[in-house]
């Protein structure tokens, strides 16, 4: 018996990479899975159901239950229909894993409006829209006396939490996902819904161009390490874990975010000329709140 036995899950962006690993792991642990993937390129162009269908076939071949979905999760009506597909197909929905994403990396001065808008839309609205529709279903269930034991697992990134040069659009979206997760965890707990965010570090088509790795580092970036955490967070055993941001998730461990904490305080002044000295003293005593230090990305 798996840790998610009898539960129903949706995984977005599940045709490849970590999303594929999540879908396979959830199915292995007993969940019925809606495998969503638009099937476009890493930069968000085109559509192809083949990757998602391949994952469904793999799940079914191993004795699991799964169905394909090709919705654009950033589209309001399509994301609503995706949630309804799970309910219509399997009678319920317990787990939503928001993983769909694209990359359009450029230095900010070279970034086009389309580069910005599309990345923000896919990552941020593509998290909000499915979560909104799922939450409305769970709220209705709760009000009918059928208290859910439901999960939303969102995808943030070290680029959003710590910063990464060339990813202003992606980092802004992923920082937004982290904040969204913390806030909605508090809003939805009354309905039996937990919300957490993870920052996966895996070697996939989305990351292979950022850094070449091999040996143990490559093995520790296998999506299987991340999928195990996702399956646990999706299980009934994790119903007391909510509002958490897992700031680094890979084969070297699962780092729990410890919040943005207040650091040294400079004495305030109404005189601009008096601001500099105490402010510089406080800055010298404080650590950086990002992984970018003097132009170098230092978060490994």
ChimeraX commands (.cxc) that place a marker at each C-alpha (Angstrom):
marker #1 position 0.00,0.00,0.00 radius 0.5
marker #1 position 1.44,3.35,-1.07 radius 0.5
marker #1 position 1.48,6.58,0.92 radius 0.5
marker #1 position -1.06,8.13,-1.49 radius 0.5
marker #1 position -3.26,5.08,-1.92 radius 0.5
marker #1 position -6.74,6.00,-3.16 radius 0.5
marker #1 position -5.96,9.67,-3.63 radius 0.5
marker #1 position -6.47,11.67,-6.83 radius 0.5
marker #1 position -3.77,14.01,-8.11 radius 0.5
marker #1 position -3.18,16.54,-10.86 radius 0.5
marker #1 position 0.41,17.26,-11.86 radius 0.5
marker #1 position 0.95,20.14,-14.27 radius 0.5
marker #1 position 3.93,20.16,-16.59 radius 0.5
marker #1 position 4.13,16.39,-16.11 radius 0.5
marker #1 position 5.26,15.33,-19.57 radius 0.5
marker #1 position 8.96,15.66,-18.88 radius 0.5
marker #1 position 11.55,16.31,-16.19 radius 0.5
marker #1 position 10.56,16.65,-12.56 radius 0.5
marker #1 position 6.84,16.76,-13.41 radius 0.5
marker #1 position 7.09,13.36,-15.07 radius 0.5
marker #1 position 8.89,12.02,-11.99 radius 0.5
marker #1 position 6.16,13.42,-9.73 radius 0.5
marker #1 position 3.38,11.81,-11.76 radius 0.5
marker #1 position 5.14,8.44,-11.84 radius 0.5
marker #1 position 5.93,8.53,-8.12 radius 0.5
marker #1 position 2.40,9.52,-7.11 radius 0.5
marker #1 position 1.02,6.70,-9.24 radius 0.5
marker #1 position 3.54,4.29,-7.74 radius 0.5
marker #1 position 2.30,5.36,-4.31 radius 0.5
marker #1 position -1.30,4.57,-5.22 radius 0.5
marker #1 position -2.70,7.84,-6.57 radius 0.5
marker #1 position -4.80,8.23,-9.68 radius 0.5
marker #1 position -3.13,10.95,-11.75 radius 0.5
marker #1 position -4.22,13.55,-14.27 radius 0.5
marker #1 position -1.05,14.12,-16.29 radius 0.5
marker #1 position -1.12,17.68,-17.61 radius 0.5
marker #1 position 1.31,19.04,-20.15 radius 0.5
marker #1 position 0.80,21.50,-22.99 radius 0.5
marker #1 position 3.81,19.90,-24.63 radius 0.5
marker #1 position 5.53,23.05,-25.86 radius 0.5
marker #1 position 9.20,23.90,-26.02 radius 0.5
marker #1 position 11.16,25.00,-22.96 radius 0.5
marker #1 position 10.56,28.60,-24.08 radius 0.5
marker #1 position 6.80,28.10,-24.32 radius 0.5
marker #1 position 6.25,27.61,-28.04 radius 0.5
marker #1 position 4.03,25.02,-29.68 radius 0.5
marker #1 position 1.94,22.20,-28.22 radius 0.5
marker #1 position 2.18,18.42,-28.33 radius 0.5
marker #1 position 0.27,15.89,-26.21 radius 0.5
marker #1 position 2.81,13.13,-26.91 radius 0.5
marker #1 position 4.94,13.65,-23.75 radius 0.5
marker #1 position 1.92,13.62,-21.43 radius 0.5
marker #1 position 0.39,10.65,-23.23 radius 0.5
marker #1 position 3.67,8.77,-22.87 radius 0.5
marker #1 position 3.63,9.28,-19.10 radius 0.5
marker #1 position 0.01,8.10,-18.91 radius 0.5
marker #1 position 0.89,4.97,-20.87 radius 0.5
marker #1 position 3.83,4.27,-18.57 radius 0.5
marker #1 position 1.62,4.58,-15.48 radius 0.5
marker #1 position -1.07,2.34,-16.97 radius 0.5
marker #1 position 1.51,-0.25,-18.05 radius 0.5
marker #1 position 2.55,-0.56,-14.41 radius 0.5
marker #1 position -1.01,-1.11,-13.24 radius 0.5
marker #1 position -1.85,2.46,-12.28 radius 0.5
marker #1 position -4.64,4.80,-13.34 radius 0.5
marker #1 position -3.99,8.02,-15.23 radius 0.5
marker #1 position -5.48,10.33,-17.83 radius 0.5
marker #1 position -3.95,12.91,-20.12 radius 0.5
marker #1 position -4.71,16.63,-20.07 radius 0.5
marker #1 position -3.33,19.22,-22.48 radius 0.5
marker #1 position -4.62,22.40,-20.85 radius 0.5
marker #1 position -2.75,25.69,-20.82 radius 0.5
marker #1 position -2.75,26.15,-17.04 radius 0.5
marker #1 position -2.43,29.92,-17.37 radius 0.5
marker #1 position -5.80,29.98,-19.17 radius 0.5
marker #1 position -8.66,30.51,-16.70 radius 0.5
marker #1 position -11.26,28.31,-18.40 radius 0.5
marker #1 position -8.82,25.56,-19.38 radius 0.5
marker #1 position -7.46,25.27,-15.85 radius 0.5
marker #1 position -11.01,25.08,-14.49 radius 0.5
marker #1 position -11.81,22.30,-16.95 radius 0.5
marker #1 position -8.66,20.45,-15.86 radius 0.5
marker #1 position -9.80,20.47,-12.23 radius 0.5
marker #1 position -13.24,19.29,-13.32 radius 0.5
marker #1 position -11.70,16.47,-15.37 radius 0.5
marker #1 position -10.19,14.98,-12.23 radius 0.5
marker #1 position -13.50,15.20,-10.38 radius 0.5
marker #1 position -15.49,13.77,-13.28 radius 0.5
marker #1 position -12.98,10.99,-13.99 radius 0.5
marker #1 position -12.24,9.84,-10.45 radius 0.5
marker #1 position -14.96,11.36,-8.28 radius 0.5
marker #1 position -12.72,13.69,-6.31 radius 0.5
marker #1 position -9.50,15.69,-6.18 radius 0.5
marker #1 position -7.00,15.52,-3.33 radius 0.5
marker #1 position -3.68,16.77,-4.69 radius 0.5
marker #1 position -2.64,19.59,-7.01 radius 0.5
marker #1 position 1.03,19.84,-7.94 radius 0.5
marker #1 position 1.71,23.08,-9.83 radius 0.5
marker #1 position 4.88,22.42,-11.79 radius 0.5
marker #1 position 4.35,23.78,-15.32 radius 0.5
marker #1 position 6.90,26.34,-16.41 radius 0.5
marker #1 position 9.03,27.82,-19.17 radius 0.5
marker #1 position 12.27,29.76,-19.45 radius 0.5
marker #1 position 13.12,32.87,-21.45 radius 0.5
marker #1 position 16.42,33.88,-19.88 radius 0.5
marker #1 position 17.95,37.21,-20.85 radius 0.5
marker #1 position 19.66,40.10,-19.16 radius 0.5
marker #1 position 16.96,42.57,-18.15 radius 0.5
marker #1 position 18.10,45.23,-20.65 radius 0.5
marker #1 position 17.67,42.71,-23.48 radius 0.5
marker #1 position 14.40,41.22,-22.23 radius 0.5
marker #1 position 11.35,41.89,-24.38 radius 0.5
marker #1 position 7.90,42.62,-23.05 radius 0.5
marker #1 position 6.81,39.23,-24.38 radius 0.5
marker #1 position 9.67,37.49,-22.56 radius 0.5
marker #1 position 8.51,39.08,-19.33 radius 0.5
marker #1 position 4.76,38.63,-19.80 radius 0.5
marker #1 position 4.83,35.00,-20.90 radius 0.5
marker #1 position 7.12,33.79,-18.11 radius 0.5
marker #1 position 5.10,35.62,-15.46 radius 0.5
marker #1 position 1.86,34.29,-16.97 radius 0.5
marker #1 position 2.90,30.65,-17.12 radius 0.5
marker #1 position 4.55,30.47,-13.70 radius 0.5
marker #1 position 2.46,32.85,-11.62 radius 0.5
marker #1 position -0.99,32.78,-13.22 radius 0.5
marker #1 position -0.38,29.13,-14.08 radius 0.5
marker #1 position -0.09,28.50,-10.34 radius 0.5
marker #1 position -2.94,30.78,-9.29 radius 0.5
marker #1 position -5.59,29.63,-11.78 radius 0.5
marker #1 position -5.51,25.87,-11.01 radius 0.5
marker #1 position -5.14,26.57,-7.28 radius 0.5
marker #1 position -8.14,28.92,-7.36 radius 0.5
marker #1 position -10.41,26.41,-9.05 radius 0.5
marker #1 position -9.24,23.52,-6.88 radius 0.5
marker #1 position -9.69,25.61,-3.73 radius 0.5
marker #1 position -13.25,26.48,-4.70 radius 0.5
marker #1 position -14.02,22.78,-5.07 radius 0.5
marker #1 position -12.50,22.01,-1.67 radius 0.5
marker #1 position -14.30,24.91,-0.01 radius 0.5
marker #1 position -17.62,23.66,-1.40 radius 0.5
marker #1 position -16.85,20.16,-0.12 radius 0.5
marker #1 position -16.02,21.55,3.32 radius 0.5
marker #1 position -19.25,23.53,3.49 radius 0.5
marker #1 position -21.17,20.37,2.61 radius 0.5
marker #1 position -19.65,18.65,5.63 radius 0.5
marker #1 position -17.13,16.63,3.60 radius 0.5
marker #1 position -13.92,18.10,5.02 radius 0.5
marker #1 position -11.08,17.58,2.52 radius 0.5
marker #1 position -7.59,16.37,3.31 radius 0.5
marker #1 position -6.14,18.17,0.32 radius 0.5
marker #1 position -2.75,19.37,-0.87 radius 0.5
marker #1 position -1.38,22.12,-3.08 radius 0.5
marker #1 position 2.32,21.77,-3.81 radius 0.5
marker #1 position 3.74,24.72,-5.73 radius 0.5
marker #1 position 7.09,25.15,-7.44 radius 0.5
marker #1 position 9.38,28.01,-6.52 radius 0.5
marker #1 position 13.10,28.25,-7.33 radius 0.5
marker #1 position 16.44,29.32,-5.96 radius 0.5
marker #1 position 16.29,32.02,-8.63 radius 0.5
marker #1 position 13.26,33.48,-6.88 radius 0.5
marker #1 position 14.49,32.96,-3.32 radius 0.5
marker #1 position 18.16,33.88,-3.80 radius 0.5
marker #1 position 18.42,35.47,-7.25 radius 0.5
marker #1 position 20.15,34.48,-10.47 radius 0.5
marker #1 position 21.51,36.89,-13.06 radius 0.5
marker #1 position 19.73,36.62,-16.40 radius 0.5
marker #1 position 16.48,35.41,-14.86 radius 0.5
marker #1 position 14.70,38.57,-13.72 radius 0.5
marker #1 position 11.39,37.38,-15.17 radius 0.5
marker #1 position 11.66,33.82,-13.89 radius 0.5
marker #1 position 12.99,34.89,-10.49 radius 0.5
marker #1 position 10.22,37.45,-10.02 radius 0.5
marker #1 position 7.60,34.81,-10.87 radius 0.5
marker #1 position 9.10,32.23,-8.54 radius 0.5
marker #1 position 9.41,34.70,-5.66 radius 0.5
marker #1 position 5.74,35.41,-6.22 radius 0.5
marker #1 position 4.92,31.70,-6.05 radius 0.5
marker #1 position 6.67,31.41,-2.69 radius 0.5
marker #1 position 4.73,34.35,-1.25 radius 0.5
marker #1 position 1.49,33.07,-2.78 radius 0.5
marker #1 position 2.05,29.71,-1.10 radius 0.5
marker #1 position 2.65,31.18,2.35 radius 0.5
marker #1 position -0.44,33.39,2.17 radius 0.5
marker #1 position -2.82,30.80,0.73 radius 0.5
marker #1 position -1.70,28.23,3.30 radius 0.5
marker #1 position -3.26,30.44,5.97 radius 0.5
marker #1 position -6.35,31.14,3.89 radius 0.5
marker #1 position -7.14,27.53,3.04 radius 0.5
marker #1 position -6.30,25.70,6.27 radius 0.5
marker #1 position -9.92,26.05,7.46 radius 0.5
marker #1 position -10.98,23.92,4.49 radius 0.5
marker #1 position -8.52,21.10,5.18 radius 0.5
marker #1 position -6.04,22.19,2.51 radius 0.5
marker #1 position -2.28,22.47,3.00 radius 0.5
marker #1 position -0.11,24.61,0.72 radius 0.5
marker #1 position 3.65,24.28,0.44 radius 0.5
marker #1 position 6.29,25.30,-2.09 radius 0.5
marker #1 position 9.43,23.48,-3.13 radius 0.5
marker #1 position 12.54,24.68,-4.97 radius 0.5
marker #1 position 13.75,21.62,-6.90 radius 0.5
marker #1 position 17.32,21.26,-8.11 radius 0.5
marker #1 position 17.28,18.70,-10.89 radius 0.5
marker #1 position 19.02,18.14,-14.19 radius 0.5
marker #1 position 16.30,18.48,-16.83 radius 0.5
marker #1 position 15.87,20.15,-20.21 radius 0.5
marker #1 position 14.97,23.35,-18.31 radius 0.5
marker #1 position 18.28,23.45,-16.45 radius 0.5
marker #1 position 20.81,21.64,-18.63 radius 0.5
marker #1 position 21.84,24.87,-20.37 radius 0.5
marker #1 position 22.56,26.62,-17.05 radius 0.5
marker #1 position 25.28,24.36,-15.75 radius 0.5
marker #1 position 26.96,21.16,-16.90 radius 0.5
marker #1 position 27.21,18.54,-14.16 radius 0.5
marker #1 position 28.44,14.95,-13.94 radius 0.5
marker #1 position 29.22,12.17,-11.49 radius 0.5
marker #1 position 27.68,12.35,-8.03 radius 0.5
marker #1 position 26.33,15.85,-8.66 radius 0.5
marker #1 position 24.35,14.56,-11.63 radius 0.5
marker #1 position 23.03,11.61,-9.64 radius 0.5
marker #1 position 21.94,13.88,-6.79 radius 0.5
marker #1 position 20.03,15.99,-9.30 radius 0.5
marker #1 position 17.92,13.02,-10.37 radius 0.5
marker #1 position 14.24,14.07,-10.13 radius 0.5
marker #1 position 13.50,10.90,-8.13 radius 0.5
marker #1 position 14.90,12.54,-4.98 radius 0.5
marker #1 position 12.45,15.42,-5.36 radius 0.5
marker #1 position 9.52,13.21,-6.30 radius 0.5
marker #1 position 9.81,11.32,-3.00 radius 0.5
marker #1 position 9.31,14.57,-1.06 radius 0.5
marker #1 position 6.36,15.53,-3.25 radius 0.5
marker #1 position 4.70,12.16,-2.65 radius 0.5
marker #1 position 5.18,12.50,1.10 radius 0.5
marker #1 position 3.80,16.06,1.18 radius 0.5
marker #1 position 0.83,14.80,-0.84 radius 0.5
marker #1 position 0.11,12.01,1.63 radius 0.5
marker #1 position -2.24,12.02,4.65 radius 0.5
marker #1 position 0.82,11.87,6.91 radius 0.5
marker #1 position 1.74,15.45,5.93 radius 0.5
marker #1 position -1.56,17.09,6.86 radius 0.5
marker #1 position 0.14,19.15,9.59 radius 0.5
marker #1 position 2.79,20.59,7.24 radius 0.5
marker #1 position 1.65,23.81,5.59 radius 0.5
marker #1 position 2.93,27.27,4.72 radius 0.5
marker #1 position 6.46,25.94,4.25 radius 0.5
marker #1 position 8.96,26.83,1.57 radius 0.5
marker #1 position 11.53,24.12,0.95 radius 0.5
marker #1 position 14.37,26.29,-0.29 radius 0.5
marker #1 position 16.51,23.55,-1.80 radius 0.5
marker #1 position 15.27,20.10,-2.72 radius 0.5
marker #1 position 17.59,17.50,-4.26 radius 0.5
marker #1 position 19.60,14.38,-3.50 radius 0.5
marker #1 position 21.80,16.20,-1.00 radius 0.5
marker #1 position 18.79,16.94,1.22 radius 0.5
marker #1 position 15.60,18.94,1.73 radius 0.5
marker #1 position 16.37,22.40,3.08 radius 0.5
marker #1 position 13.52,24.01,5.00 radius 0.5
marker #1 position 13.29,27.75,4.45 radius 0.5
marker #1 position 13.77,29.71,7.67 radius 0.5
marker #1 position 12.12,32.94,6.57 radius 0.5
marker #1 position 13.41,36.40,5.82 radius 0.5
marker #1 position 14.57,37.67,9.19 radius 0.5
marker #1 position 15.12,41.23,10.40 radius 0.5
marker #1 position 18.82,42.06,10.50 radius 0.5
marker #1 position 20.75,45.03,11.89 radius 0.5
marker #1 position 18.77,48.26,12.24 radius 0.5
marker #1 position 20.08,51.71,11.34 radius 0.5
marker #1 position 18.96,54.70,13.36 radius 0.5
marker #1 position 16.37,56.71,11.42 radius 0.5
marker #1 position 16.75,60.41,10.67 radius 0.5
marker #1 position 14.68,63.16,9.11 radius 0.5
marker #1 position 17.88,64.59,7.63 radius 0.5
marker #1 position 19.11,62.82,4.48 radius 0.5
marker #1 position 22.71,63.82,5.28 radius 0.5
marker #1 position 22.49,61.93,8.57 radius 0.5
marker #1 position 21.28,58.68,7.01 radius 0.5
marker #1 position 24.51,57.42,5.46 radius 0.5
marker #1 position 26.76,56.69,8.45 radius 0.5
marker #1 position 24.38,54.53,10.51 radius 0.5
marker #1 position 22.99,52.88,7.36 radius 0.5
marker #1 position 26.44,51.84,6.14 radius 0.5
marker #1 position 27.24,50.48,9.59 radius 0.5
marker #1 position 24.10,48.33,9.50 radius 0.5
marker #1 position 24.80,47.17,5.94 radius 0.5
marker #1 position 28.33,46.13,6.87 radius 0.5
marker #1 position 26.98,44.01,9.71 radius 0.5
marker #1 position 24.22,42.37,7.65 radius 0.5
marker #1 position 24.42,39.35,5.40 radius 0.5
marker #1 position 23.06,39.47,1.86 radius 0.5
marker #1 position 19.45,38.34,1.50 radius 0.5
marker #1 position 20.20,36.80,-1.87 radius 0.5
marker #1 position 22.69,34.51,-3.51 radius 0.5
marker #1 position 24.01,37.32,-5.67 radius 0.5
marker #1 position 26.98,39.02,-4.04 radius 0.5
marker #1 position 28.86,41.75,-5.91 radius 0.5
marker #1 position 27.68,40.41,-9.23 radius 0.5
marker #1 position 28.54,36.77,-8.58 radius 0.5
marker #1 position 25.94,34.09,-8.05 radius 0.5
marker #1 position 27.23,32.33,-4.96 radius 0.5
marker #1 position 24.36,29.96,-4.17 radius 0.5
marker #1 position 25.73,26.63,-5.50 radius 0.5
marker link #1:1,2 radius 0.2
marker link #1:2,3 radius 0.2
marker link #1:3,4 radius 0.2
marker link #1:4,5 radius 0.2
marker link #1:5,6 radius 0.2
marker link #1:6,7 radius 0.2
marker link #1:7,8 radius 0.2
marker link #1:8,9 radius 0.2
marker link #1:9,10 radius 0.2
marker link #1:10,11 radius 0.2
marker link #1:11,12 radius 0.2
marker link #1:12,13 radius 0.2
marker link #1:13,14 radius 0.2
marker link #1:14,15 radius 0.2
marker link #1:15,16 radius 0.2
marker link #1:16,17 radius 0.2
marker link #1:17,18 radius 0.2
marker link #1:18,19 radius 0.2
marker link #1:19,20 radius 0.2
marker link #1:20,21 radius 0.2
marker link #1:21,22 radius 0.2
marker link #1:22,23 radius 0.2
marker link #1:23,24 radius 0.2
marker link #1:24,25 radius 0.2
marker link #1:25,26 radius 0.2
marker link #1:26,27 radius 0.2
marker link #1:27,28 radius 0.2
marker link #1:28,29 radius 0.2
marker link #1:29,30 radius 0.2
marker link #1:30,31 radius 0.2
marker link #1:31,32 radius 0.2
marker link #1:32,33 radius 0.2
marker link #1:33,34 radius 0.2
marker link #1:34,35 radius 0.2
marker link #1:35,36 radius 0.2
marker link #1:36,37 radius 0.2
marker link #1:37,38 radius 0.2
marker link #1:38,39 radius 0.2
marker link #1:39,40 radius 0.2
marker link #1:40,41 radius 0.2
marker link #1:41,42 radius 0.2
marker link #1:42,43 radius 0.2
marker link #1:43,44 radius 0.2
marker link #1:44,45 radius 0.2
marker link #1:45,46 radius 0.2
marker link #1:46,47 radius 0.2
marker link #1:47,48 radius 0.2
marker link #1:48,49 radius 0.2
marker link #1:49,50 radius 0.2
marker link #1:50,51 radius 0.2
marker link #1:51,52 radius 0.2
marker link #1:52,53 radius 0.2
marker link #1:53,54 radius 0.2
marker link #1:54,55 radius 0.2
marker link #1:55,56 radius 0.2
marker link #1:56,57 radius 0.2
marker link #1:57,58 radius 0.2
marker link #1:58,59 radius 0.2
marker link #1:59,60 radius 0.2
marker link #1:60,61 radius 0.2
marker link #1:61,62 radius 0.2
marker link #1:62,63 radius 0.2
marker link #1:63,64 radius 0.2
marker link #1:64,65 radius 0.2
marker link #1:65,66 radius 0.2
marker link #1:66,67 radius 0.2
marker link #1:67,68 radius 0.2
marker link #1:68,69 radius 0.2
marker link #1:69,70 radius 0.2
marker link #1:70,71 radius 0.2
marker link #1:71,72 radius 0.2
marker link #1:72,73 radius 0.2
marker link #1:73,74 radius 0.2
marker link #1:74,75 radius 0.2
marker link #1:75,76 radius 0.2
marker link #1:76,77 radius 0.2
marker link #1:77,78 radius 0.2
marker link #1:78,79 radius 0.2
marker link #1:79,80 radius 0.2
marker link #1:80,81 radius 0.2
marker link #1:81,82 radius 0.2
marker link #1:82,83 radius 0.2
marker link #1:83,84 radius 0.2
marker link #1:84,85 radius 0.2
marker link #1:85,86 radius 0.2
marker link #1:86,87 radius 0.2
marker link #1:87,88 radius 0.2
marker link #1:88,89 radius 0.2
marker link #1:89,90 radius 0.2
marker link #1:90,91 radius 0.2
marker link #1:91,92 radius 0.2
marker link #1:92,93 radius 0.2
marker link #1:93,94 radius 0.2
marker link #1:94,95 radius 0.2
marker link #1:95,96 radius 0.2
marker link #1:96,97 radius 0.2
marker link #1:97,98 radius 0.2
marker link #1:98,99 radius 0.2
marker link #1:99,100 radius 0.2
marker link #1:100,101 radius 0.2
marker link #1:101,102 radius 0.2
marker link #1:102,103 radius 0.2
marker link #1:103,104 radius 0.2
marker link #1:104,105 radius 0.2
marker link #1:105,106 radius 0.2
marker link #1:106,107 radius 0.2
marker link #1:107,108 radius 0.2
marker link #1:108,109 radius 0.2
marker link #1:109,110 radius 0.2
marker link #1:110,111 radius 0.2
marker link #1:111,112 radius 0.2
marker link #1:112,113 radius 0.2
marker link #1:113,114 radius 0.2
marker link #1:114,115 radius 0.2
marker link #1:115,116 radius 0.2
marker link #1:116,117 radius 0.2
marker link #1:117,118 radius 0.2
marker link #1:118,119 radius 0.2
marker link #1:119,120 radius 0.2
marker link #1:120,121 radius 0.2
marker link #1:121,122 radius 0.2
marker link #1:122,123 radius 0.2
marker link #1:123,124 radius 0.2
marker link #1:124,125 radius 0.2
marker link #1:125,126 radius 0.2
marker link #1:126,127 radius 0.2
marker link #1:127,128 radius 0.2
marker link #1:128,129 radius 0.2
marker link #1:129,130 radius 0.2
marker link #1:130,131 radius 0.2
marker link #1:131,132 radius 0.2
marker link #1:132,133 radius 0.2
marker link #1:133,134 radius 0.2
marker link #1:134,135 radius 0.2
marker link #1:135,136 radius 0.2
marker link #1:136,137 radius 0.2
marker link #1:137,138 radius 0.2
marker link #1:138,139 radius 0.2
marker link #1:139,140 radius 0.2
marker link #1:140,141 radius 0.2
marker link #1:141,142 radius 0.2
marker link #1:142,143 radius 0.2
marker link #1:143,144 radius 0.2
marker link #1:144,145 radius 0.2
marker link #1:145,146 radius 0.2
marker link #1:146,147 radius 0.2
marker link #1:147,148 radius 0.2
marker link #1:148,149 radius 0.2
marker link #1:149,150 radius 0.2
marker link #1:150,151 radius 0.2
marker link #1:151,152 radius 0.2
marker link #1:152,153 radius 0.2
marker link #1:153,154 radius 0.2
marker link #1:154,155 radius 0.2
marker link #1:155,156 radius 0.2
marker link #1:156,157 radius 0.2
marker link #1:157,158 radius 0.2
marker link #1:158,159 radius 0.2
marker link #1:159,160 radius 0.2
marker link #1:160,161 radius 0.2
marker link #1:161,162 radius 0.2
marker link #1:162,163 radius 0.2
marker link #1:163,164 radius 0.2
marker link #1:164,165 radius 0.2
marker link #1:165,166 radius 0.2
marker link #1:166,167 radius 0.2
marker link #1:167,168 radius 0.2
marker link #1:168,169 radius 0.2
marker link #1:169,170 radius 0.2
marker link #1:170,171 radius 0.2
marker link #1:171,172 radius 0.2
marker link #1:172,173 radius 0.2
marker link #1:173,174 radius 0.2
marker link #1:174,175 radius 0.2
marker link #1:175,176 radius 0.2
marker link #1:176,177 radius 0.2
marker link #1:177,178 radius 0.2
marker link #1:178,179 radius 0.2
marker link #1:179,180 radius 0.2
marker link #1:180,181 radius 0.2
marker link #1:181,182 radius 0.2
marker link #1:182,183 radius 0.2
marker link #1:183,184 radius 0.2
marker link #1:184,185 radius 0.2
marker link #1:185,186 radius 0.2
marker link #1:186,187 radius 0.2
marker link #1:187,188 radius 0.2
marker link #1:188,189 radius 0.2
marker link #1:189,190 radius 0.2
marker link #1:190,191 radius 0.2
marker link #1:191,192 radius 0.2
marker link #1:192,193 radius 0.2
marker link #1:193,194 radius 0.2
marker link #1:194,195 radius 0.2
marker link #1:195,196 radius 0.2
marker link #1:196,197 radius 0.2
marker link #1:197,198 radius 0.2
marker link #1:198,199 radius 0.2
marker link #1:199,200 radius 0.2
marker link #1:200,201 radius 0.2
marker link #1:201,202 radius 0.2
marker link #1:202,203 radius 0.2
marker link #1:203,204 radius 0.2
marker link #1:204,205 radius 0.2
marker link #1:205,206 radius 0.2
marker link #1:206,207 radius 0.2
marker link #1:207,208 radius 0.2
marker link #1:208,209 radius 0.2
marker link #1:209,210 radius 0.2
marker link #1:210,211 radius 0.2
marker link #1:211,212 radius 0.2
marker link #1:212,213 radius 0.2
marker link #1:213,214 radius 0.2
marker link #1:214,215 radius 0.2
marker link #1:215,216 radius 0.2
marker link #1:216,217 radius 0.2
marker link #1:217,218 radius 0.2
marker link #1:218,219 radius 0.2
marker link #1:219,220 radius 0.2
marker link #1:220,221 radius 0.2
marker link #1:221,222 radius 0.2
marker link #1:222,223 radius 0.2
marker link #1:223,224 radius 0.2
marker link #1:224,225 radius 0.2
marker link #1:225,226 radius 0.2
marker link #1:226,227 radius 0.2
marker link #1:227,228 radius 0.2
marker link #1:228,229 radius 0.2
marker link #1:229,230 radius 0.2
marker link #1:230,231 radius 0.2
marker link #1:231,232 radius 0.2
marker link #1:232,233 radius 0.2
marker link #1:233,234 radius 0.2
marker link #1:234,235 radius 0.2
marker link #1:235,236 radius 0.2
marker link #1:236,237 radius 0.2
marker link #1:237,238 radius 0.2
marker link #1:238,239 radius 0.2
marker link #1:239,240 radius 0.2
marker link #1:240,241 radius 0.2
marker link #1:241,242 radius 0.2
marker link #1:242,243 radius 0.2
marker link #1:243,244 radius 0.2
marker link #1:244,245 radius 0.2
marker link #1:245,246 radius 0.2
marker link #1:246,247 radius 0.2
marker link #1:247,248 radius 0.2
marker link #1:248,249 radius 0.2
marker link #1:249,250 radius 0.2
marker link #1:250,251 radius 0.2
marker link #1:251,252 radius 0.2
marker link #1:252,253 radius 0.2
marker link #1:253,254 radius 0.2
marker link #1:254,255 radius 0.2
marker link #1:255,256 radius 0.2
marker link #1:256,257 radius 0.2
marker link #1:257,258 radius 0.2
marker link #1:258,259 radius 0.2
marker link #1:259,260 radius 0.2
marker link #1:260,261 radius 0.2
marker link #1:261,262 radius 0.2
marker link #1:262,263 radius 0.2
marker link #1:263,264 radius 0.2
marker link #1:264,265 radius 0.2
marker link #1:265,266 radius 0.2
marker link #1:266,267 radius 0.2
marker link #1:267,268 radius 0.2
marker link #1:268,269 radius 0.2
marker link #1:269,270 radius 0.2
marker link #1:270,271 radius 0.2
marker link #1:271,272 radius 0.2
marker link #1:272,273 radius 0.2
marker link #1:273,274 radius 0.2
marker link #1:274,275 radius 0.2
marker link #1:275,276 radius 0.2
marker link #1:276,277 radius 0.2
marker link #1:277,278 radius 0.2
marker link #1:278,279 radius 0.2
marker link #1:279,280 radius 0.2
marker link #1:280,281 radius 0.2
marker link #1:281,282 radius 0.2
marker link #1:282,283 radius 0.2
marker link #1:283,284 radius 0.2
marker link #1:284,285 radius 0.2
marker link #1:285,286 radius 0.2
marker link #1:286,287 radius 0.2
marker link #1:287,288 radius 0.2
marker link #1:288,289 radius 0.2
marker link #1:289,290 radius 0.2
marker link #1:290,291 radius 0.2
marker link #1:291,292 radius 0.2
marker link #1:292,293 radius 0.2
marker link #1:293,294 radius 0.2
marker link #1:294,295 radius 0.2
marker link #1:295,296 radius 0.2
marker link #1:296,297 radius 0.2
marker link #1:297,298 radius 0.2
marker link #1:298,299 radius 0.2
marker link #1:299,300 radius 0.2
view
